[in-house]
Amino acid sequence: MGSKNKLKRFKDNATFKNVVQPSRQEIEEGSFLLKGKWSGFFGNDNPIILELGCGKGEYTLGLARQDINKNFVGLDIKGARLWRGAKTALEENLHNVAFLRTQIELVDDIFAANEVSEIWITFPDPQIKYKRTKHRMTNEEFLIRYERILINHGLVHLKTDSEFMHGYTLGLLQGSGREIVYANHDIYKNEGSPKEVLSIQTFYEKQYLEKEKPITYLKFRIN
């Protein structure tokens, strides 16, 4: 994408009512005003579903279309990607969607305890090399952050094409005694996956399927 297009999208994001772009300093200093008050942003007390690393927002949008009685927040640091999801949500008048531009490691500084009902992690970078373990989105440190913001017995969903990521997360959950609600190492060949796992496909997921890569899915509880 050209720099002019990126600049235009950054300018658009600043005007979109469904895009929130706090500075890192604002978050770390504790002056981010939406923490604990996301229900006010949406104007209702509906459950909040968070997608981490949402990219262009394909999954966030797909979930929001399926359930208008829940609020959905797509989080990503790439503003030019967020633009696509935010623009589509505005064009479709999806009032239960917001996009948040920030780093994932700040998630527990952005949401308060018991403020999030579910978390979706869709096709994250598996960070296979050992030295990249700290960046895996289901490592112990991240799971603790998620636990801080989730309601009691809140759900986490992991959908990925990476058998490594699936196995790593499964092993971590089993080793720590956390509840695995559902696990499937090939959702399109094995029966039982929820509707929202099968009916929403991202651009990259379709590419993976064309290459006959199995898509895995985990649903689990941290607390």
C-alpha positions, 0 to 999 in steps of 0.5 A: 500500500502506498504512503498516500493511501496510508495517510488518507486512511489514518486521517479517516480513522481520526474521524470515524466514530467507531475507531478509538486510538489512545496513545500508549502514554495515555494508557500507561498513565491510567488516563484512558477514559474508556477503561471500565466504561465501554458499555457507555461507549456502546450505549448498552450493557450487552456483553463485550466480545474482543478480537485480538489482532483483528487485521481488517476486521473480517472476523469482528464484522462477521461475529457482529452481523450474527449477533446484534445483542453483543458488542464487538471490539477489534484490536490491532496496532495497524491503523491502515488495516483497521480502516477497512473494518471500521469503514465497512461497519459504518457503511453497514450501520453496524452499531455494535462494532468498534475498533481499537488501535493499540498494542495487545500487551496493553489489553488489561490497561484498556479493559477493566476486570470483568468487562470482557465476556469472550476473547477471540484470537484468529490466525495469530503469528505462531512465533515458532522459534523458542526465543519468540515464546514471549510473543505468542498470544497464548503464553502464560503471561498473556493468559494472565492478562486475559484473565484480568479482564474476563468475566468469571468463566469467560471464554477464549477462542483460538482459531489457527492454521498452525498445528504448532500453535494449537498443540502449544496452547493445548499443552499449556492449558492441560499443564495448568489445569485450565478448562478446555471446553472444546478442541478440534484439530481440523474443523472442516473434516471433523464435526462439532465446531460451533457455527461462528467457527465454520461460517466466518472465513477470513481472506487468509483462511480461504487461502489456507484452505485452498492449500488444504491446510487444516484449520484448528480451533480451541475454546477454553476458560482461564478462570 
